[in-house]
Amino acid sequence: QMRVSGLGVVPATYDPKTGTVSYQVAQKLRDKSCTVILSAKSEGKKVEAHWTFGIGEGAGATSASPTPKK
């Protein structure tokens, strides 16, 4: 499950071949920074990763494609 600040839970996709999760933002992010929280299960336990990135003036839609922590 992926959550994006200002949007809530979003329909992210997981590619098991590459081990990547992706989501294409469909609307302009309003804040100057954005936090993404990715939740998953590993060996039956819930694990979470989060990161924050800045959005510059005049930036268009942004996509995030995190590398999972092992």
PLY file of the C-alpha trace (Angstrom):
ply
format ascii 1.0
element vertex 70
property float x
property float y
property float z
element edge 69
property int vertex1
property int vertex2
end_header
0.00 0.00 0.00
1.31 3.44 -0.95
0.16 6.70 0.62
1.06 10.12 -0.72
0.67 13.26 1.38
-2.30 15.28 0.17
-3.70 12.31 -1.79
-4.03 9.44 0.70
-3.87 5.84 -0.50
-3.01 5.67 -4.21
-3.25 2.80 -6.76
0.44 1.86 -6.89
1.63 -1.16 -8.84
4.32 -3.68 -7.92
6.53 -5.35 -10.52
7.81 -8.63 -9.04
10.39 -9.03 -11.83
12.17 -5.78 -10.95
11.06 -5.47 -7.32
9.84 -1.92 -7.88
6.68 -0.13 -6.86
5.42 2.72 -9.02
2.65 5.28 -9.14
2.09 8.05 -11.69
0.64 11.20 -10.12
-2.52 12.19 -12.01
-2.95 15.62 -10.44
-0.65 18.46 -9.48
0.82 18.16 -6.00
0.01 21.38 -4.14
2.62 21.49 -1.40
6.31 22.36 -1.75
7.23 18.95 -0.34
5.63 15.53 -0.52
5.92 12.48 1.72
5.38 8.95 0.43
4.77 6.01 2.78
5.04 2.48 1.43
3.70 -0.41 3.54
4.21 -4.10 2.80
4.60 -7.45 4.51
7.94 -9.21 4.80
8.08 -12.66 6.37
4.58 -12.07 7.76
5.47 -8.77 9.45
4.39 -5.28 8.39
7.29 -3.14 7.19
7.22 0.50 6.17
9.46 2.84 4.22
8.95 6.56 3.85
10.67 9.43 2.12
10.07 13.11 1.45
11.00 15.07 -1.64
10.74 18.72 -2.63
8.73 20.10 -5.52
10.19 23.08 -7.36
8.28 26.05 -8.75
6.61 25.25 -12.06
7.17 21.51 -11.70
4.71 19.25 -13.47
3.39 15.93 -12.26
5.95 13.85 -10.41
6.29 10.09 -10.21
8.01 8.08 -7.55
9.66 4.73 -8.11
11.35 3.62 -4.88
13.91 0.89 -4.49
12.75 -1.55 -1.80
14.94 -1.96 1.28
16.12 -5.50 1.94
0 1
1 2
2 3
3 4
4 5
5 6
6 7
7 8
8 9
9 10
10 11
11 12
12 13
13 14
14 15
15 16
16 17
17 18
18 19
19 20
20 21
21 22
22 23
23 24
24 25
25 26
26 27
27 28
28 29
29 30
30 31
31 32
32 33
33 34
34 35
35 36
36 37
37 38
38 39
39 40
40 41
41 42
42 43
43 44
44 45
45 46
46 47
47 48
48 49
49 50
50 51
51 52
52 53
53 54
54 55
55 56
56 57
57 58
58 59
59 60
60 61
61 62
62 63
63 64
64 65
65 66
66 67
67 68
68 69
